[in-house]
Amino acid sequence: MINNSNEQQHQCYVCQERFLSRNDLQHHLRQKCYPSDMREQVEQLTQHIRDDKRRQKLQQILWKHGKLFDV
């Protein structure tokens, strides 16, 4: 959504909360507004990865391209 002052606003489609950046919005969606079964599935698919950084990178890929993986 773009307002009259040309500042870009990012708004959650579920709860209507607004965020300054797209990253903040995506983080919010993952933590709160995406369905719990989706969050659980991403966790289950990555729980075997012990290295936190690698697990988080894979989780980011799954969130970004989840439809390709039926997430």
Secondary structure, DSSP 4 states (H G I P E B T S, - for coil): -B-TTS-B-EE-TTT--EESSHHHHHHHIIIIIS-HHHHHHHHHHHTT---HHHHHHHHHHHHHTGGGGT-
